Amino acid sequence: MARATPGLGNEGPFGHMLGMTPYNDVRFGLLGGSIVDANALLRSYIWHCIGIPIVASVLMIVHFWRVRKDAASRDPQQSCWRRR
């Protein structure tokens, strides 16, 4: 499935136009090689322990900042939903 990802995989649409090969596409980056072995397990472990929590933290920080900025957690009379 990763090989057929549009724009990121070598077998997907526009892959050949972007110069994707089996050695520089998203599948190679996810597996750490061309076969599933210890590198794939290590990359999966690192992604789940470091990558996903960082992405989730950044998204939560942006969400909390927007809630504060829009004053949705303050006085309900001045909430962004009641402005007209």
The first five atom37 places (N, CA, C, CB, O) and aatype in JSON, in Angstrom:
{
  "aatype": [12, 0, 1, 0, 16, 14, 7, 10, 7, 2, 6, 7, 14, 13, 7, 8, 12, 10, 7, 12, 16, 14, 18, 2, 3, 19, 1, 13, 7, 10, 10, 7, 7, 15, 9, 19, 3, 0, 2, 0, 10, 10, 1, 15, 18, 9, 17, 8, 4, 9, 7, 9, 14, 9, 19, 0, 15, 19, 10, 12, 9, 19, 8, 13, 17, 1, 19, 1, 11, 3, 0, 0, 15, 1, 3, 14, 5, 5, 15, 4, 17, 1, 1, 1],
  "atom_mask": [
    [1, 1, 1, 1, 1],
    [1, 1, 1, 1, 1],
    [1, 1, 1, 1, 1],
    [1, 1, 1, 1, 1],
    [1, 1, 1, 1, 1],
    [1, 1, 1, 1, 1],
    [1, 1, 1, 0, 1],
    [1, 1, 1, 1, 1],
    [1, 1, 1, 0, 1],
    [1, 1, 1, 1, 1],
    [1, 1, 1, 1, 1],
    [1, 1, 1, 0, 1],
    [1, 1, 1, 1, 1],
    [1, 1, 1, 1, 1],
    [1, 1, 1, 0, 1],
    [1, 1, 1, 1, 1],
    [1, 1, 1, 1, 1],
    [1, 1, 1, 1, 1],
    [1, 1, 1, 0, 1],
    [1, 1, 1, 1, 1],
    [1, 1, 1, 1, 1],
    [1, 1, 1, 1, 1],
    [1, 1, 1, 1, 1],
    [1, 1, 1, 1, 1],
    [1, 1, 1, 1, 1],
    [1, 1, 1, 1, 1],
    [1, 1, 1, 1, 1],
    [1, 1, 1, 1, 1],
    [1, 1, 1, 0, 1],
    [1, 1, 1, 1, 1],
    [1, 1, 1, 1, 1],
    [1, 1, 1, 0, 1],
    [1, 1, 1, 0, 1],
    [1, 1, 1, 1, 1],
    [1, 1, 1, 1, 1],
    [1, 1, 1, 1, 1],
    [1, 1, 1, 1, 1],
    [1, 1, 1, 1, 1],
    [1, 1, 1, 1, 1],
    [1, 1, 1, 1, 1],
    [1, 1, 1, 1, 1],
    [1, 1, 1, 1, 1],
    [1, 1, 1, 1, 1],
    [1, 1, 1, 1, 1],
    [1, 1, 1, 1, 1],
    [1, 1, 1, 1, 1],
    [1, 1, 1, 1, 1],
    [1, 1, 1, 1, 1],
    [1, 1, 1, 1, 1],
    [1, 1, 1, 1, 1],
    [1, 1, 1, 0, 1],
    [1, 1, 1, 1, 1],
    [1, 1, 1, 1, 1],
    [1, 1, 1, 1, 1],
    [1, 1, 1, 1, 1],
    [1, 1, 1, 1, 1],
    [1, 1, 1, 1, 1],
    [1, 1, 1, 1, 1],
    [1, 1, 1, 1, 1],
    [1, 1, 1, 1, 1],
    [1, 1, 1, 1, 1],
    [1, 1, 1, 1, 1],
    [1, 1, 1, 1, 1],
    [1, 1, 1, 1, 1],
    [1, 1, 1, 1, 1],
    [1, 1, 1, 1, 1],
    [1, 1, 1, 1, 1],
    [1, 1, 1, 1, 1],
    [1, 1, 1, 1, 1],
    [1, 1, 1, 1, 1],
    [1, 1, 1, 1, 1],
    [1, 1, 1, 1, 1],
    [1, 1, 1, 1, 1],
    [1, 1, 1, 1, 1],
    [1, 1, 1, 1, 1],
    [1, 1, 1, 1, 1],
    [1, 1, 1, 1, 1],
    [1, 1, 1, 1, 1],
    [1, 1, 1, 1, 1],
    [1, 1, 1, 1, 1],
    [1, 1, 1, 1, 1],
    [1, 1, 1, 1, 1],
    [1, 1, 1, 1, 1],
    [1, 1, 1, 1, 1]
  ],
  "atom_positions": [
    [[0.83, -1.18, 0.0], [0.0, 0.0, 0.0], [0.87, 1.25, 0.0], [-0.94, 0.0, 1.21], [0.54, 2.23, -0.67]],
    [[1.97, 1.23, 0.72], [2.82, 2.42, 0.77], [3.46, 2.7, -0.58], [3.91, 2.24, 1.84], [3.68, 3.85, -0.94]],
    [[3.75, 1.65, -1.35], [4.33, 1.85, -2.67], [3.37, 2.55, -3.62], [4.75, 0.51, -3.27], [3.8, 3.24, -4.53]],
    [[2.07, 2.38, -3.42], [1.06, 2.96, -4.31], [0.51, 4.28, -3.81], [-0.07, 1.98, -4.5], [-0.47, 4.78, -4.36]],
    [[1.1, 4.87, -2.78], [0.64, 6.15, -2.25], [0.87, 7.25, -3.3], [1.38, 6.49, -0.92], [1.99, 7.38, -3.81]],
    [[-0.15, 8.03, -3.62], [0.02, 9.07, -4.64], [1.08, 10.09, -4.24], [-1.3, 9.78, -4.89], [1.01, 10.69, -3.16]],
    [[2.04, 10.28, -5.11], [3.09, 11.27, -4.89], [4.21, 10.83, -3.98], [0.0, 0.0, 0.0], [5.28, 11.45, -3.99]],
    [[4.01, 9.79, -3.19], [5.05, 9.33, -2.27], [5.59, 7.96, -2.6], [4.51, 9.32, -0.87], [6.71, 7.62, -2.2]],
    [[4.84, 7.16, -3.32], [5.25, 5.81, -3.67], [5.68, 5.71, -5.12], [0.0, 0.0, 0.0], [5.22, 6.48, -5.97]],
    [[6.55, 4.77, -5.4], [7.05, 4.66, -6.76], [6.04, 4.04, -7.71], [8.31, 3.84, -6.77], [6.16, 4.23, -8.92]],
    [[5.05, 3.31, -7.21], [4.03, 2.72, -8.08], [2.76, 3.55, -8.14], [3.7, 1.32, -7.61], [1.86, 3.24, -8.92]],
    [[2.67, 4.58, -7.35], [1.46, 5.4, -7.31], [1.43, 6.44, -8.41], [0.0, 0.0, 0.0], [2.4, 6.61, -9.15]],
    [[0.29, 7.14, -8.52], [0.19, 8.2, -9.52], [1.22, 9.29, -9.26], [-1.23, 8.79, -9.53], [1.45, 9.67, -8.11]],
    [[1.82, 9.79, -10.29], [2.81, 10.86, -10.26], [4.13, 10.44, -9.64], [2.26, 12.03, -9.5], [5.02, 11.28, -9.52]],
    [[4.29, 9.19, -9.24], [5.55, 8.73, -8.67], [6.69, 8.8, -9.65], [0.0, 0.0, 0.0], [7.79, 9.24, -9.3]],
    [[6.44, 8.37, -10.87], [7.49, 8.41, -11.88], [7.83, 9.84, -12.28], [7.08, 7.6, -13.1], [8.97, 10.12, -12.65]],
    [[6.86, 10.75, -12.21], [7.11, 12.15, -12.55], [7.96, 12.84, -11.49], [5.79, 12.9, -12.73], [8.7, 13.78, -11.79]],
    [[7.86, 12.38, -10.26], [8.63, 12.96, -9.16], [9.95, 12.26, -8.94], [7.82, 12.93, -7.89], [10.7, 12.62, -8.03]],
    [[10.25, 11.27, -9.76], [11.53, 10.57, -9.66], [11.59, 9.54, -8.55], [0.0, 0.0, 0.0], [12.68, 9.23, -8.05]],
    [[10.45, 8.99, -8.15], [10.43, 7.98, -7.1], [10.93, 6.64, -7.63], [9.01, 7.83, -6.52], [10.55, 6.21, -8.73]],
    [[11.78, 6.0, -6.86], [12.27, 4.66, -7.17], [11.99, 3.78, -5.96], [13.8, 4.67, -7.54], [11.6, 4.29, -4.91]],
    [[12.19, 2.46, -6.07], [11.98, 1.61, -4.89], [12.94, 1.92, -3.74], [12.14, 0.16, -5.28], [12.73, 1.44, -2.63]],
    [[13.97, 2.72, -3.98], [14.95, 3.02, -2.94], [14.85, 4.43, -2.39], [16.32, 2.8, -3.47], [15.7, 4.83, -1.59]],
    [[13.84, 5.2, -2.79], [13.67, 6.53, -2.18], [12.2, 6.88, -1.97], [14.33, 7.59, -3.06], [11.87, 8.05, -1.81]],
    [[11.32, 5.89, -1.96], [9.9, 6.18, -1.75], [9.54, 6.04, -0.28], [9.02, 5.26, -2.61], [10.4, 5.78, 0.56]],
    [[8.26, 6.22, 0.03], [7.8, 6.21, 1.41], [7.94, 4.82, 2.05], [6.35, 6.67, 1.49], [8.2, 4.71, 3.25]],
    [[7.77, 3.77, 1.28], [7.9, 2.41, 1.81], [9.33, 2.17, 2.3], [7.52, 1.36, 0.75], [9.53, 1.6, 3.37]],
    [[10.3, 2.6, 1.53], [11.69, 2.44, 1.93], [11.96, 3.23, 3.21], [12.65, 2.91, 0.8], [12.68, 2.76, 4.1]],
    [[11.38, 4.43, 3.31], [11.56, 5.24, 4.52], [10.9, 4.63, 5.75], [0.0, 0.0, 0.0], [11.43, 4.73, 6.85]],
    [[9.74, 4.0, 5.55], [9.05, 3.38, 6.68], [9.74, 2.1, 7.16], [7.62, 3.08, 6.31], [9.82, 1.84, 8.36]],
    [[10.23, 1.32, 6.21], [10.82, 0.03, 6.56], [12.3, 0.13, 6.91], [10.65, -0.93, 5.44], [12.83, -0.74, 7.6]],
    [[12.98, 1.16, 6.46], [14.41, 1.26, 6.69], [15.19, 0.35, 5.77], [0.0, 0.0, 0.0], [16.34, 0.03, 6.05]],
    [[14.6, -0.06, 4.68], [15.21, -0.95, 3.7], [14.15, -1.44, 2.74], [0.0, 0.0, 0.0], [13.06, -0.88, 2.67]],
    [[14.48, -2.46, 2.0], [13.52, -2.96, 1.02], [12.75, -4.18, 1.51], [14.22, -3.29, -0.27], [11.84, -4.64, 0.82]],
    [[13.09, -4.71, 2.69], [12.38, -5.86, 3.25], [12.01, -5.57, 4.7], [13.26, -7.14, 3.17], [12.57, -4.67, 5.33]],
    [[11.05, -6.33, 5.22], [10.65, -6.18, 6.62], [11.63, -6.98, 7.47], [9.16, -6.66, 6.85], [11.71, -8.2, 7.36]],
    [[12.37, -6.28, 8.32], [13.34, -6.93, 9.19], [13.49, -6.1, 10.47], [14.72, -7.1, 8.47], [12.56, -5.4, 10.86]],
    [[14.63, -6.18, 11.1], [14.86, -5.49, 12.37], [14.77, -3.98, 12.21], [16.21, -5.87, 12.95], [14.33, -3.29, 13.13]],
    [[15.2, -3.44, 11.07], [15.1, -1.99, 10.86], [13.65, -1.52, 10.86], [15.77, -1.61, 9.53], [13.35, -0.45, 11.4]],
    [[12.76, -2.3, 10.28], [11.35, -1.94, 10.26], [10.77, -1.94, 11.68], [10.56, -2.9, 9.37], [10.0, -1.05, 12.03]],
    [[11.14, -2.92, 12.47], [10.68, -2.98, 13.85], [11.2, -1.8, 14.65], [11.11, -4.29, 14.5], [10.46, -1.2, 15.43]],
    [[12.46, -1.45, 14.47], [13.04, -0.32, 15.18], [12.37, 0.99, 14.78], [14.54, -0.25, 14.92], [12.06, 1.82, 15.64]],
    [[12.14, 1.18, 13.49], [11.49, 2.41, 13.04], [10.05, 2.5, 13.55], [11.5, 2.5, 11.52], [9.6, 3.58, 13.93]],
    [[9.35, 1.4, 13.58], [7.99, 1.38, 14.1], [7.98, 1.72, 15.58], [7.33, 0.01, 13.85], [7.13, 2.49, 16.04]],
    [[8.9, 1.16, 16.33], [9.0, 1.42, 17.77], [9.3, 2.9, 18.03], [10.08, 0.54, 18.41], [8.67, 3.52, 18.88]],
    [[10.25, 3.45, 17.29], [10.61, 4.86, 17.47], [9.44, 5.76, 17.1], [11.84, 5.21, 16.63], [9.17, 6.74, 17.8]],
    [[8.74, 5.44, 16.01], [7.59, 6.24, 15.59], [6.52, 6.25, 16.68], [7.01, 5.71, 14.27], [5.94, 7.3, 16.97]],
    [[6.24, 5.08, 17.27], [5.18, 5.0, 18.27], [5.58, 5.61, 19.61], [4.79, 3.56, 18.47], [4.72, 6.11, 20.34]],
    [[6.86, 5.58, 19.94], [7.31, 6.12, 21.24], [7.69, 7.59, 21.19], [8.48, 5.32, 21.74], [7.59, 8.29, 22.2]],
    [[8.11, 8.08, 20.04], [8.58, 9.47, 19.94], [7.75, 10.29, 18.97], [10.03, 9.49, 19.53], [7.29, 11.37, 19.31]],
    [[7.56, 9.79, 17.78], [6.91, 10.57, 16.72], [5.46, 10.88, 16.99], [0.0, 0.0, 0.0], [5.06, 12.04, 16.91]],
    [[4.66, 9.89, 17.3], [3.23, 10.11, 17.53], [2.98, 11.01, 18.74], [2.52, 8.77, 17.71], [2.13, 11.9, 18.64]],
    [[3.66, 10.82, 19.89], [3.43, 11.76, 21.0], [3.83, 13.2, 20.68], [4.19, 11.3, 22.22], [3.18, 14.13, 21.16]],
    [[4.87, 13.4, 19.89], [5.27, 14.76, 19.53], [4.2, 15.4, 18.64], [6.64, 14.77, 18.81], [3.82, 16.55, 18.86]],
    [[3.73, 14.67, 17.65], [2.69, 15.2, 16.76], [1.42, 15.49, 17.56], [2.39, 14.2, 15.61], [0.8, 16.53, 17.37]],
    [[1.02, 14.57, 18.44], [-0.18, 14.78, 19.25], [-0.01, 15.99, 20.18], [-0.51, 13.52, 20.08], [-0.95, 16.76, 20.35]],
    [[1.16, 16.16, 20.77], [1.42, 17.31, 21.65], [1.33, 18.62, 20.9], [2.79, 17.18, 22.3], [0.74, 19.58, 21.4]],
    [[1.9, 18.67, 19.72], [1.85, 19.9, 18.92], [0.4, 20.23, 18.56], [2.71, 19.77, 17.64], [-0.02, 21.38, 18.65]],
    [[-0.36, 19.23, 18.15], [-1.76, 19.48, 17.8], [-2.56, 19.93, 19.02], [-2.38, 18.24, 17.19], [-3.43, 20.8, 18.89]],
    [[-2.31, 19.35, 20.19], [-3.02, 19.78, 21.4], [-2.63, 21.2, 21.8], [-2.73, 18.81, 22.55], [-3.49, 21.97, 22.24]],
    [[-1.36, 21.55, 21.67], [-0.91, 22.9, 22.01], [-1.6, 23.92, 21.1], [0.62, 23.02, 21.88], [-2.06, 24.95, 21.58]],
    [[-1.67, 23.63, 19.81], [-2.35, 24.53, 18.88], [-3.83, 24.63, 19.24], [-2.18, 24.05, 17.42], [-4.41, 25.71, 19.2]],
    [[-4.45, 23.51, 19.57], [-5.86, 23.52, 19.95], [-6.09, 24.36, 21.19], [-6.36, 22.1, 20.18], [-6.99, 25.2, 21.2]],
    [[-5.31, 24.16, 22.25], [-5.49, 24.92, 23.48], [-5.25, 26.41, 23.25], [-4.56, 24.4, 24.57], [-5.94, 27.25, 23.81]],
    [[-4.26, 26.74, 22.41], [-3.97, 28.13, 22.11], [-5.15, 28.78, 21.39], [-2.7, 28.24, 21.25], [-5.53, 29.91, 21.7]],
    [[-5.75, 28.05, 20.42], [-6.89, 28.59, 19.7], [-8.11, 28.76, 20.61], [-7.25, 27.69, 18.52], [-8.85, 29.73, 20.47]],
    [[-8.31, 27.85, 21.53], [-9.43, 27.98, 22.46], [-9.23, 29.22, 23.33], [-9.57, 26.71, 23.35], [-10.17, 29.97, 23.54]],
    [[-8.01, 29.43, 23.82], [-7.72, 30.63, 24.62], [-7.87, 31.9, 23.8], [-6.31, 30.55, 25.2], [-8.46, 32.88, 24.25]],
    [[-7.33, 31.87, 22.59], [-7.35, 33.05, 21.73], [-8.76, 33.44, 21.36], [-6.53, 32.79, 20.47], [-9.08, 34.63, 21.31]],
    [[-9.61, 32.48, 21.1], [-10.99, 32.77, 20.69], [-11.9, 33.03, 21.88], [-11.53, 31.63, 19.88], [-13.09, 33.32, 21.69]],
    [[-11.4, 32.94, 23.08], [-12.13, 33.24, 24.31], [-13.32, 32.31, 24.51], [-12.61, 34.67, 24.29], [-14.33, 32.71, 25.09]],
    [[-13.23, 31.11, 24.04], [-14.33, 30.16, 24.19], [-14.44, 29.64, 25.61], [-14.17, 29.01, 23.23], [-15.5, 29.17, 26.02]],
    [[-13.36, 29.7, 26.38], [-13.4, 29.16, 27.74], [-13.67, 30.25, 28.78], [-12.09, 28.46, 28.06], [-13.66, 29.97, 29.97]],
    [[-13.91, 31.47, 28.36], [-14.19, 32.56, 29.28], [-15.69, 32.72, 29.46], [-13.57, 33.88, 28.77], [-16.43, 31.74, 29.45]],
    [[-16.12, 33.94, 29.64], [-17.52, 34.26, 29.87], [-18.38, 33.8, 28.69], [-17.7, 35.77, 30.09], [-18.09, 34.17, 27.55]],
    [[-19.42, 33.01, 28.93], [-20.24, 32.51, 27.82], [-20.92, 33.63, 27.04], [-21.28, 31.56, 28.35], [-21.23, 33.45, 25.86]],
    [[-21.17, 34.78, 27.67], [-21.8, 35.89, 26.97], [-20.88, 36.49, 25.92], [-22.23, 36.96, 27.96], [-21.36, 37.08, 24.95]],
    [[-19.57, 36.35, 26.1], [-18.61, 36.9, 25.15], [-17.94, 35.81, 24.32], [-17.57, 37.72, 25.88], [-16.89, 36.03, 23.72]],
    [[-18.55, 34.67, 24.31], [-18.01, 33.56, 23.54], [-18.06, 33.88, 22.05], [-18.77, 32.27, 23.84], [-18.86, 34.72, 21.62]],
    [[-17.24, 33.23, 21.27], [-17.21, 33.46, 19.83], [-18.52, 33.04, 19.18], [-16.04, 32.71, 19.19], [-18.81, 33.48, 18.07]],
    [[-19.31, 32.21, 19.83], [-20.58, 31.76, 19.27], [-21.66, 32.82, 19.41], [-21.02, 30.46, 19.95], [-22.64, 32.8, 18.66]],
    [[-21.51, 33.74, 20.36], [-22.56, 34.72, 20.61], [-22.26, 36.08, 19.98], [-22.76, 34.89, 22.09], [-23.07, 36.99, 20.09]],
    [[-21.12, 36.23, 19.32], [-20.8, 37.5, 18.67], [-21.63, 37.65, 17.41], [-19.3, 37.6, 18.35], [-21.64, 36.76, 16.56]],
    [[-22.31, 38.78, 17.28], [-23.06, 39.06, 16.04], [-23.24, 40.52, 15.86], [-24.42, 38.38, 16.05], [-23.85, 40.95, 14.88]]
  ]
}
